[in-house]
Amino acid sequence: MLLISAQQHQPDLFLVQEPLVKDGKIAGIPKCWKSKLSKSGKAGIIAPPTYSTPVVLSAKEKTKAIKITKDSRTFTIISSYSSPYAIFREILEELTDLTTNINGEVYLIGGDFNAHSQRWGYRDEGSRGKQLQEFIAEKRIVLLNSSDSPPTFEHNNRQGWPNLTMVSSHSLVTICEWDVLKEETYSDYKFVKICTNSNIFSLSFARFKTAHRGYCKFVNLFKSKVQALRNLISNSTNEEDFNETTRTIQLEIHKTCKQVYKIKRNPLIPNVTWWNRDLQTKKQELKNQLLSKWSPVFNPSTYKSNKKLLMLEQDLHPTSSPLYSAQQITRAKAVEFIFTTLIFFSTIKFHLQKIT
């Protein structure tokens, strides 16, 4: 059924819990599919061949996290599983550690938490459900499930809502569609479809050069419109009228500015089209290699280490730039400088090799 669903819905990823694992891999899926598992093998993420290999962030006992890029937007995807007999605090600690390490980036959590709460469909309240709600409130994340959501688990006459989906911000909620599919799964659990639509439209106005002159001309032109705008404000009686009046005032100010001031031209940022996920993965690999290679270098207790550091600085700096001695360079600044420079040139070299 997973193959049939993949052909029908064409998902980018599958978030799975309690999969059948054989020899450390998820069984029953095509060999060309990439699968990533948590340390316990109870939570995983499957990437079909239509999607390039995601970047693995972390594999903990009960959670698996990856980073993907979709329509120039970066997401962290986390799959989680907590047995009904496990200590629930453990999975909350893993999720807290993961969400803290990604430094406020956009993320989505999907998992089987086996936690009861009326907030997502159960009739009763459990201690695990209360702990999870405290976690949601503390992290200020948003639960996509609602109290009237269809059950994600059905067995004979029993129903359950163990599968929950959470996102990091309300802005992500506006582009997410969450639904429990009714199609057959040959399992007690239902498929949950999560779709993110990143086509967001925004309205913006031009910026004007107002630093030097034009104030008197602007005031004289705008005076003729003030009385009409005051009448609009006086005649506004409800929220809709005030919103329309506000839009009218903004447009009149904008029209007057166009008659008086020149438009400020912001420098265009070139759209980098050659950077892709493969280069991002290569960058991370190079960073890890450089870390293991140069970590013994930054030891100020020996002359040999300082000499290597100075030689490396001399190789990287242009001959016309003033050089600083090794004693004048702190360890943190040296590491940052070397990583930034070497990773940049190594990545460019790798990209040029691919082109040629």
Secondary structure by P-SEA (a helix, b strand, c coil): caaaaaaaccccbbbbccccccccccccccccbbbbbccccccbbbbcccccccccccccccbbbbbbbcccbbbbbbbbcccccccaaaaaaaaaaaaaaaccccccccccccccccccccccccaaaaaaaaaaaaacccccccccccccccccccccccbbbbbccaaaaaabbbbbbcccccccbbbbbbbbbcbbbbbbbbbbcccccaaaaaaaaaccaaaaaaaaaaacccaaaaaaaaaaaaaaaaaaaaacccccccccccccccccaaaaaaaaaaaaaaaaacccccccccaaaaaaaaaaaaaaccccbbbbccccccaaaaaaaaaaaaaaaaaaaaaaaaac
